[in-house]
Amino acid sequence: FNTKEDVVQVCEPQWPENGEDWSDGEGGTDMDSGLLQAMAEEDEEINVHNEETFGMGFGESPPPPPPPPPPATPPPPQPKPRSPRRAPWSPHRAPSPPRQKPQYFPRASSRQRGRSRGQRAALGRGQMFEDPAVMRIIEGRPSLKSLDSAIVDCGTTMYQRPFEDDVTGSLYIVDFFPFLSSTFFFMQVYPPIVPRSPLFPRQPLTPRQHYNQTRAFMFPPTHPCPSTPQTPKMMQLRFGANSPRPSPFYSPSSNPVQPFRYPGPATQLHPQHKRLLSQKQRKPEGWDPYCNLMTAKEKEWITRLQMIQLQSENPYLEDYYYQEYYRRIESKMAEEELGIRSKREPPKLTTPYVKKTDSYTPVVHIEGSLGQVAVSTCYSPRRAISAVHADQKDTRLQRLDILNKIEKLFMVLLEVEETERMKTPLLSEAEDRRLVEKIQRKVEHIYSQLQHHNPLESEGDFLPFLLVSKGKKLVARLLPFLKNDSALKILRVVTTNLPTLMSRDADETLPVLYPPLRNVIGGLAFSQLIGVLKDLTSLESLTTYECLELACQNKFGLSLLYALLSQGEKLLSSGVPLEPSIGDFETWTDIIFQVAGQLSQCSLVEPLLLPSNLLTLFCRYLDKRTVHQLKSNMESVTGCLALPS
Amino acid sequence: MCFCSDVVVELKNDLSICGTLHSVDQYLNIKLTDISVTDPEKYPHMLSVKNCFIRGSVVRYVQLPADEVDTQLLQDAARKEAMQQKQ
């Protein structure tokens, strides 16, 4: 072995032989003993904090706190102890307190003590070693393997704590400055490591910042710099005894193999999520040779540390999808429990199957050439990009413009929905009114933007947006917030342009408009209803019959028609005075007959909803036989009764 | 097309890999287990591979099972995320 001295020599290059030569430009006199004392105190704080925070249970009761250096200690301060070869360590050693963390070095050598004090004194400059991250080097216990080269595998023996005894040997373990997270020692190190001087206060990162920062570093964000104030609330939330315990779900000791789908400790998973995970649980796959290298406690500790990073004070903002998804599942289950049948199917994603029309020949041989053209092959399958044709540019630009507008309006809509969610009964009057105003303002903004897209275009209000599926979804979500006359306007646009909408609905997103429009229809007065029906049936080039025929062939159209008729029947049978305009009733009966003719003859598509009072309506006006025929025709499509019997 | 239970990862080199999602990390590196190559098995060198680690930067698409994702909610979450990043 090398002697300690030699080894120390290796590790500490360029120690000036003459202690007085030590000068770092900032003046050795800067480091007065007051600062030393402050640092000593800080160390104590750090130690206490680490114990509390991480509760590592590294077990050793810290040695009694070292006596603070007498304030009047004159120099020799740092210079002398830094010369390693100097014999007179002892006189300088006496006043210097052991500065190491008691946990790690309860009986470290005196030389180390003195030296480390000196190192401490030169903090913030990082001049001692090449690597600015390295602040102190201590000797650790050599591993079995380094001692005896015959040992190839230590098996599952627990590696004893390396820092305990008097050290011999040549193994050195670098200890990072304790201001850096002590967890840093265990985690991977991503260069560059930013050394933190204790003299520079560090702001604790907000959850948002740390969320971004943990991409680059592995700093636990809330490890506070002792010189920075930490809100007591945050401390209480996360650390020490209040650190979230592992969920009972996680049992590291029960089986040696960790099924990776277990949530780690300290996860606050939604109970629904936990249930789903337990259902998906798999059997353990086999023996894991690395399962006993760490104790369960250590594993738990590390996992807890990682989970701390994931805590946030505003989960609804930062983990919106997760929170909202499980909230919806919960409310759906709650609904089911209450016995309310949900009539709608859960939304399913239907990706239309697009046939790949342009295939390419991977190997191209040009006539008369000697070889083959380098085209993508199965070993290099990169496809060539197909260029955009120039003549389609305008329509594309228009479409892009509309899509862009829709996206911006979606942002506003999300704000509206968020504000709506915040309106609880607990709010004060003024607060409530303020929120309502805010909502109205934004809703009107969206509405006006949708209405007047392009003054030059003759396409009409709202239509360009309704032709795009995203626009349909936007309108569908906007409708509940609109006032009656605005909503009616949109309904009339839909019914007026129904054939266009139906024909240009490749994705079949029209049905998304049905529920909100049905609500609008439910609020119509009789004459308004007649107006809408007129829109539906008196289109430019088509007769009423043809309009109806078109409508009946389309799911959305048929459902809309049914909804309108149902509303009419409801109004008629309710006994409320209708105040019809002249000719309303005639239009009404006329449409009834036409519709009846349609429905009984052609094959119907399945509507989204079959109102229960339709047959009652037909019974009013038609003979029994026709009604019966209608009934069987309608029922054959839906498979359910048109009239609850 | 694919008979896997979970996801299909399409890479930038046009290779599509079907498999069960094992884990994802901060770089969106993906670990898949029980993989198979979809579409024509033009890539026979993958036949014996059961598990794989895919570097996040080479992924073009990840196709998720339709009934386990609420796409509307996902779109809203993405919009909110974009909004927050702008601020």
Boltz contact constraints between the chains, C-beta under 6 A:
constraints:
  - contact:
      token1: [A, 215]
      token2: [B, 26]
      max_distance: 6.0
  - contact:
      token1: [A, 320]
      token2: [B, 77]
      max_distance: 6.0
  - contact:
      token1: [A, 320]
      token2: [B, 80]
      max_distance: 6.0
  - contact:
      token1: [A, 321]
      token2: [B, 73]
      max_distance: 6.0
  - contact:
      token1: [A, 321]
      token2: [B, 77]
      max_distance: 6.0
  - contact:
      token1: [A, 324]
      token2: [B, 73]
      max_distance: 6.0
  - contact:
      token1: [A, 325]
      token2: [B, 70]
      max_distance: 6.0
  - contact:
      token1: [A, 325]
      token2: [B, 73]
      max_distance: 6.0
  - contact:
      token1: [A, 349]
      token2: [B, 66]
      max_distance: 6.0
  - contact:
      token1: [A, 349]
      token2: [B, 71]
      max_distance: 6.0
  - contact:
      token1: [A, 378]
      token2: [B, 42]
      max_distance: 6.0
  - contact:
      token1: [A, 381]
      token2: [B, 14]
      max_distance: 6.0
  - contact:
      token1: [A, 410]
      token2: [B, 79]
      max_distance: 6.0
  - contact:
      token1: [A, 411]
      token2: [B, 83]
      max_distance: 6.0
  - contact:
      token1: [A, 414]
      token2: [B, 79]
      max_distance: 6.0
